[in-house]
Each structure stands twice: as structure tokens, then as C-alpha cells.
Amino acid sequence: MHKLHSSIQSDTIDLPPSFPILISQSQGISPLFQRLHLHNELEINLIVRGSGYYIIDGNKYTFTQGDIILINSNELHRAFETEDLTMMVIMFDPSWLAIEQRYDPELLAPFREIGTRFSNLLDADNPVIEELRRILNGMEEEYYKQLPSYVSIIRAHLIRFLASIHRSFALQELPKHAAKLQGIETIRKVVEQMEHHIAEPWSLQQLAELAHLSPSRFSYLFCQIVGTSPMDYLIQLRLGAAVHLLETSEYKIIDICTRCGFRNLSNFNRLFRHYMGRSPSELRK
């Protein structure tokens, strides 16, 4: 089968070696779904406006304006928008703080101990949360203005941010909803097969057999970890592949429809418009 996407390996984030941090704003989730993914970099999200939720390693975190989310290296995650979502997204290479960790080995504990001492979603009732928001906004301002010594100031802001979380946000008890790692790995392997063989006419039964589970148990576990049903996610993967081919190739739309596993052009057009808000031909234009 024609391979359109790589399997769920760590996504490559292009960070400059001398300044390995990226600060950006994300407007909504476009299209209406995000691919399940992971990366080596550490990620901080500040919800600037709106609401939505994350599925992170099988756990659901609902967020709204002002919330802060931490995502550790190689955590499987997807974001979903519920209303008018704008996020500040900060990605950085943890090795950038290697010198500081020599003197404060627990500086990155808020990431490294997620699920034990810390949560992905910081407690909005903690009085320190407002200070953290100011720090992140200060980092963003320095990042875009690039005044003298801005790199040092951003680095100092980041160290203060991490130290404040370590001091004030440690959990008093273990999270009650930690997902089973065995289940995550099982679903991850199935999703890899779906991505490798996206045009395969998969059935729920076939996918469940890959996981050595009954269809009902497989569907439950898949929804918990991925945030949608197996067949819905397969449609989303195929549509994502179709968008990629429409934007980067000269294939005819009927050929893209077939390559991406859709049975007929009418069904492809209907699903494409439903999820993307426009037709394949409109997107290509």
C-alpha cells in the first residue's frame, strides 16, 4: 500500500541549536481534529482565549481561558477545540537548561514527574497561577521584540517559571485517573498500522485483532487514548493525508480519493466538506 505518513515516532520540531525554543500562537484547531502525536521537546500551553480539551496519554483535561498545560517528552496527545480557541504554545529542548540542572537537579521535575508529583493541567485555583501567566506573557513579548539580551531574559523567565511550579504545584496525592501504559502502547501500535496502511479497507474487527482485544474492549480503550472512535480516527487520518496530497502533489482528485482509502468520490467529497468546511477542489485552488 502507498505510505502517506510516518508511524507515531517523535515529531521533529525545528529548533535552532543556539536558541532551542519556539514561541507561537495557535488559532483554533484546523481542521476540526488534530493527529495523535508526540515529540521529544517539552511543551507549555497557555490558553489565551476560548476552551477545549486535551487527551494526553489517555487522560482527558478540559481547559478554558487562563489555564496552563504541560506536555512532557513523548507523551501521546491531541488537542480539541470546543469554542474560539487561541493558545500560546512554547516548545523547548530540555537540554538547553543542562547547566541549571547541575545546580538544581529537580528543575524539570514538573515535566519529568507528571503523573506522580505533578499534573499536566496546573491548578487554576493556585494563587501562583497568575504569576506564571505573567512570566509566559513576558517570554512571548521578549521573543517577538528581540531587544538586547532577549535570549538571556527568556531563559531567566523559563527557569523562574519551572522553579515556581516545582515549589507551588506539587500534588498532595497521586492522580486517580492515570492511564495504563500497556493500553497506551497497544493502541499506539494499532495507530501506527493505520498510518502505514492508510488505504487498507480496515474494519473494526481487523483493528481489534491487531490489538488482540474484543471489538468492544478495543473501541473503549481506543476512545480513551485517542479521543474518538477507531473508524472516525481512520477517516481523520485519511482526510489529513488527502489534504497533504492536494497541497503538495499534482494527483487528480479522484486518484487522491483512492490513494487515501475512500470508496468513492461522492463519499470523499461529503466527508471532506464536513470536516474541512470546503471541497477538495476549493482547497486546491
Summary of the structure (lengths in Angstrom):
residues: 285
radius of gyration: 20.5
end to end distance: 28.0
largest distance: 61.8
contacts: 841
relative contact order: 0.13
helix: 45%
strand: 19%
